[in-house]
Structures are given as C-alpha cells and as structure tokens.
Amino acid sequence: MRRRTPPPPAPLPQRDGVDPVRVRLPRGGTWATVREHLVERLTGAAPGMVEAMFDAGLIVGADGRAVAADAPYEPGMFVWFHRELPAEVPVPFPVEVVYRDAHIVVADKPHFLATTPRGSHVAETALARLRRELDIPTLTAAHRLDRLTAGLVLFTVRPEERGAYQTLFRDRRVRKEYEAIAPYDPSLALPRTVRSRIVKERGVQAARETEGEPNAETYVELAGHRGGLGHYRLVPATGQTHQLRVHLNALGVPILGDPLYPDVTDPVPAGDFRRPLQLLARRLEFTDPVTGAEHTFVSGRVLRAWESYDGWDSVPRPLGRCPDGSATRPATS
C-alpha cells in the first residue's frame, strides 16, 4: 500500500491557540482557479468573504506567500488561512492541570467546555485554552470528552508521539472510570454489564440502540443512594458516542441534566451554565507508551447534584482551592 505523503508544516502561526485551516485541493474537478474552488467549497462562508480574504492576502500557500485570486487550480496543492472566529460566550470555569511532563498533559475539564475546536466552539475549548495558558502550541488531544461531560482528558505535547497515545485508546489499554448521578431505582439489579449496539447517525443529535452485534459495553454499579438519587460508577470497555448516557437511559435511570436522553430538549441560551450534566470522567489509568511509567489520575471535581440536589441546577462554581493552592477533592460517598 502506498503511503500518503504528509502535508507540509503550516506556514501560519496559531491564533488564540487555534490552528489555521488547511485545505488540500482535490484531484479532478473543473475549477480554473484556487478561488473558484474555495468559493464552492466554503459554502458556509458569508457572501464575498472568500474574495475579501484573497484581496487581503490572507490565503497562503506552503511557502507562506499569499495566493493570488487568479492563481490556477493545482490538484494536490495545500492552502492555509485563519477562519473568522465565532463570537463565543466564555465558559467561566478553569481547566485544571492534573499532571504535566515533557510528553503529556492531563487536564481536568469543566462541564460546558468542548475538548477541541468544533462547530461554534473554537477558542473556548480546552485545547485552545491550554495551548495559550501553558504556551505549548504543539499540544493535541489524544481523545475527547463530550462538551457537557466534565473530567480527565489526556493531551500530548510532541506531535511525533501523539499516535502512540491515541493507540492506547484505540486498543482499549486505558482504564477509564466515570461517575454519574441519576434517579435511584431499587428494583434495578446492579452491578451488571450492559452490552448493546449503538448507532450515531450524522446530523442526528441523539444516538440510539439497535439490533445487531453489540459494539458498546459498560460495567455499571451503584456506589450509593440517598434522597431518590443514585450515585453510579461506570467503567466502559468501549467508546461509542454517548455510550454511558445511552446505557443508563436504557436502564431507566437517565443522567441528571442530560438534554438528549430520554428526550431531546430545546437548546439552552448561550451562557446558560445551569443544570450541568451529572457525568464525570473520574479516573484514568494506563502505562505510558513512551516512558513506561504507570499512571493513575483522579479528577478533583464534584458532581453537584450528589453534594446538594437543591442547588445543582444553579450556576456551578469553579473548582474549589485549598489554602496551599491545590484543588479541593470531593467527599467520598
């Protein structure tokens, strides 16, 4: 099999911790110029924006020089530009760094903050923030958490090592443990292992279970209960989209604050940070593929519905700090 030639390095620097957009001109097609292709390709751009970017010299080639609006179309050519960043409401909670060395950064992400740039969340993401705050422009995510899920995320420092850490997740050599707060059902027999087939269709918000060979597996146990709420410990063996949310919903105990399960609710206004999804990536364990070190990391965040049900749907406070500056730890249940 012929190896694909890697793209050249970006000739533009990051902006606000966000990489420039890279576009490779496809082979085939009938475009006469680079401009014609980009106008057709960037259908979501405002009218006249592509032309204005060419006029301002904001679209560049691999040599960093501005591409002329009438530059002939060359299949396989790379061009770069910075997207116009969307107006984003800042997520008013910090990303806590749990661990950092020359190879990795482990961060404790708050609810409501996306892991990586996507859609309308670009500069207000854990990755962009950490690049700015730690001054590590090469930082990349080895995996992702949903925007609404809080907890531990692994980032890699060196691009040439990213694949080794991503392989850990692909090959299921990372032990992940989550916690969730959901209704308590005394008739639900736990612990148990839930297996099902989960399908997530493009353009559809919620995933669904369907017939067929299981592709999702979650171990579920009850860690405690009080006041009609259950404190659940979840250990996924697979990583399907929304897997934990789908599985608890299927058991009849949907996670508190979930806007998709059991029913898709209307989007909340931007800046509404109430009712955080009560799901937390509590623990990560793995053998470092580069250094050989045995790592165990634990989130310092608290699922507020378990701490205080009456106040969990108000605006959550940032992670507390001890007098010595370290993050406060949650009380055990």
C-alpha positions in Angstrom: 0.0 0.0 0.0 1.4 3.4 -1.0 1.9 5.7 2.0 0.2 9.1 1.8 2.6 12.0 1.7 2.2 14.0 4.9 1.2 17.6 4.5 3.9 20.3 4.8 4.0 22.3 8.1 1.6 25.1 8.5 3.1 28.4 7.3 0.8 30.4 9.5 1.1 30.6 13.3 -1.8 29.7 15.6 -4.2 32.4 16.6 -5.7 32.3 20.1 -4.5 28.7 20.4 -6.3 27.7 17.2 -4.6 26.2 14.2 -5.1 27.7 10.8 -7.4 25.9 8.5 -5.6 23.6 6.0 -7.3 22.8 2.6 -5.9 20.3 0.1 -7.2 20.9 -3.4 -8.7 17.6 -4.6 -7.7 15.8 -7.8 -10.2 16.1 -10.6 -12.8 18.8 -10.9 -13.3 21.6 -13.4 -12.2 24.7 -11.3 -10.0 27.1 -13.2 -8.6 28.9 -10.2 -8.0 28.3 -6.5 -10.5 31.0 -5.7 -13.3 29.2 -7.7 -12.8 26.0 -5.7 -12.7 27.7 -2.3 -15.9 29.7 -3.1 -17.7 26.5 -3.9 -16.1 24.5 -1.0 -16.7 27.0 1.8 -20.4 27.2 1.4 -20.9 28.3 4.9 -18.9 31.5 4.5 -20.6 34.8 4.3 -21.1 36.1 0.8 -17.9 37.8 -0.6 -15.8 36.6 2.3 -13.5 34.3 0.3 -12.9 37.1 -2.3 -12.1 39.5 0.6 -9.6 37.1 2.1 -7.8 36.8 -1.3 -7.8 40.6 -1.7 -6.3 40.9 1.8 -3.7 38.2 1.2 -5.0 36.0 4.0 -4.9 32.8 2.0 -1.4 31.4 1.7 0.5 28.5 0.2 3.1 26.2 1.7 5.8 28.9 1.3 3.7 31.4 3.4 3.1 33.7 0.4 -0.3 35.0 -0.4 -2.1 33.0 -3.1 -3.4 35.3 -5.9 -7.2 35.3 -6.6 -6.5 34.2 -10.2 -3.9 31.5 -9.3 -4.5 28.5 -11.4 -6.0 25.4 -9.8 -3.4 22.8 -9.0 -4.6 19.3 -7.8 -3.0 18.3 -4.5 -2.0 21.9 -3.6 -2.3 22.9 0.0 -3.5 26.4 1.1 -4.0 27.8 4.6 -6.0 30.5 6.2 -7.4 31.6 9.6 -11.1 31.2 10.0 -13.1 34.1 11.3 -13.6 33.0 14.9 -17.2 32.9 16.0 -18.5 35.0 18.9 -18.2 32.7 21.9 -19.5 33.2 25.4 -16.6 32.4 27.7 -17.1 29.3 29.9 -16.3 30.8 33.3 -14.6 27.8 34.8 -10.9 26.9 34.7 -9.2 23.9 33.1 -7.2 22.4 35.9 -3.9 20.8 35.0 -3.6 17.5 37.0 -0.2 16.4 35.6 2.4 17.6 33.1 5.7 16.3 31.8 7.7 16.5 28.6 5.3 14.2 26.8 1.7 14.6 28.2 -0.6 17.0 29.9 -3.6 15.6 31.9 -6.3 18.2 32.4 -9.5 18.2 34.5 -12.1 19.7 32.1 -15.2 21.6 33.4 -18.7 21.0 32.2 -19.8 23.1 29.2 -16.3 23.3 27.7 -15.6 21.5 24.4 -12.4 19.4 24.3 -11.2 20.5 20.8 -12.4 23.1 18.3 -15.5 22.1 16.5 -18.5 24.0 15.1 -19.3 27.1 17.1 -16.8 26.2 19.9 -13.3 27.2 18.7 -11.2 29.4 21.0 -13.4 28.5 24.0 -12.2 24.9 24.1 -9.9 23.0 26.5 -7.2 22.5 23.8 -7.1 26.2 22.8 -7.1 27.4 26.4 -4.2 25.0 27.4 -2.2 26.0 24.4 -2.4 29.6 25.4 -2.1 29.1 29.2 0.8 26.6 29.0 2.4 28.1 25.9 2.5 24.7 24.2 1.4 25.3 20.6 2.1 21.7 19.7 -0.4 20.4 22.2 -3.1 18.0 20.8 -5.8 15.8 22.3 -5.3 12.1 22.5 -9.1 11.6 22.9 -12.2 13.6 23.6 -14.9 14.1 26.2 -18.3 15.5 25.3 -18.7 19.2 25.9 -21.2 18.6 28.6 -19.1 15.9 30.4 -16.5 17.0 33.0 -13.3 15.3 34.0 -10.0 14.0 32.8 -8.6 14.4 29.3 -5.2 13.4 28.1 -3.2 15.7 25.8 0.1 15.0 24.1 2.9 17.5 23.8 5.0 16.2 20.9 3.3 15.6 17.5 5.5 12.6 16.8 4.3 10.9 19.9 0.6 11.5 19.5 -0.1 8.3 17.6 1.4 6.2 20.5 -1.0 7.7 23.0 -4.0 7.5 20.6 -3.3 3.8 20.1 -3.8 3.3 23.8 -7.4 4.4 23.5 -7.9 2.6 20.2 -6.6 -0.7 21.6 -8.5 -0.3 24.9 -5.4 -0.1 27.0 -6.6 2.8 29.1 -8.8 2.1 32.0 -11.5 4.8 32.3 -13.8 5.2 35.2 -16.8 7.6 35.3 -19.3 8.7 37.9 -22.9 9.7 37.2 -25.9 11.0 39.3 -29.3 9.6 38.1 -32.5 8.5 39.7 -32.4 5.6 42.1 -34.4 2.6 41.2 -34.4 -0.1 44.0 -35.7 -2.7 41.5 -32.7 -2.3 39.2 -30.3 -5.2 39.7 -26.8 -3.9 40.0 -23.9 -4.4 39.4 -24.3 -5.5 35.8 -22.5 -5.3 32.5 -24.6 -3.7 29.7 -23.9 -4.6 26.1 -25.8 -3.3 23.1 -25.3 -1.9 19.6 -25.3 1.9 19.5 -25.7 3.9 16.3 -25.0 7.6 15.9 -26.2 9.0 12.6 -24.6 12.1 11.1 -26.8 15.1 11.7 -28.9 13.5 14.4 -28.2 14.7 17.9 -29.0 11.6 19.9 -27.5 8.1 19.4 -29.8 5.1 19.6 -29.6 1.4 20.4 -30.5 -1.0 17.6 -30.5 -4.7 16.9 -27.2 -6.4 15.9 -23.8 -7.4 17.2 -23.0 -5.3 20.4 -20.4 -2.6 19.9 -20.8 -1.0 23.3 -20.1 -2.4 26.7 -20.4 -0.7 30.1 -20.0 -2.1 33.6 -22.5 -0.3 36.0 -22.6 -0.4 39.7 -24.4 1.6 42.4 -21.9 3.4 44.7 -24.6 4.8 46.9 -28.1 6.3 47.1 -30.0 8.9 49.0 -33.0 11.1 48.6 -34.2 9.3 45.5 -30.8 9.7 43.7 -28.3 7.1 42.8 -24.5 7.6 42.6 -23.3 5.3 39.8 -19.9 4.1 39.0 -19.4 3.3 35.3 -16.5 1.5 33.6 -16.7 1.5 29.8 -14.9 -1.2 27.8 -15.7 0.6 24.5 -16.0 4.2 23.5 -19.1 4.7 21.4 -20.6 8.2 21.1 -22.8 9.0 24.2 -22.4 5.3 25.3 -22.7 5.9 29.1 -25.7 8.3 28.6 -27.4 5.8 26.3 -26.8 2.8 28.6 -28.1 4.5 31.8 -31.1 5.8 29.9 -31.8 2.3 28.7 -31.7 1.0 32.3 -34.4 3.6 33.1 -32.2 5.9 35.1 -31.2 8.8 32.7 -28.4 11.0 33.9 -29.5 14.3 35.5 -29.1 17.3 33.3 -29.0 15.3 30.0 -30.6 17.3 27.2 -30.8 14.3 24.8 -31.8 11.3 26.8 -34.6 10.2 27.2 -35.9 13.2 25.2 -34.1 15.9 23.1 -34.9 19.2 24.7 -34.7 22.7 23.2 -31.2 24.2 23.2 -30.4 26.5 26.2 -29.4 30.1 25.5 -25.6 30.8 25.2 -24.2 31.5 28.5 -26.7 29.4 30.5 -24.4 27.3 32.7 -27.1 25.8 34.9 -28.0 22.1 35.1 -24.6 20.6 34.2 -24.8 17.1 33.0 -24.1 15.0 36.1 -21.4 12.8 34.4 -17.7 12.9 35.3 -14.7 11.2 33.9 -13.2 10.4 37.3 -10.2 8.2 36.7 -7.6 7.4 34.0 -5.1 4.5 34.3 -2.6 3.5 31.7 1.0 2.5 31.1 2.8 5.3 29.3 3.8 4.1 25.9 6.8 6.4 25.7 8.3 6.4 29.3 6.9 3.1 30.6 5.5 4.8 33.7 2.4 3.5 35.3 -0.1 6.4 35.5 -3.2 6.8 37.7 -5.0 10.2 37.6 -8.1 11.2 39.6 -10.4 14.2 38.9 -10.9 16.6 41.7 -14.3 17.7 40.6 -17.6 17.1 42.4 -21.0 16.1 40.8 -23.1 18.8 42.5 -26.4 17.0 42.5 -24.9 14.5 44.9 -23.4 17.2 47.0 -26.5 19.3 47.1 -29.5 18.4 45.0 -31.4 21.7 45.8 -28.6 23.7 44.3 -27.2 21.6 41.5 -29.2 23.3 38.7 -27.9 26.8 39.6 -24.8 28.3 38.0 -22.0 26.0 39.2 -19.0 27.5 41.0 -15.4 26.9 39.8 -13.4 24.1 41.3 -12.5 25.0 44.9 -9.0 25.6 46.1 -7.2 24.6 49.2 -5.2 27.1 51.2 -2.0 25.8 49.6 -3.4 26.4 46.1 -4.2 22.8 45.3 -7.6 21.7 44.0 -10.1 20.6 46.6 -11.1 16.9 46.5 -14.6 15.6 46.6 -16.0 14.0 49.6 -16.3 10.2 49.3 -19.8 8.8 49.3 
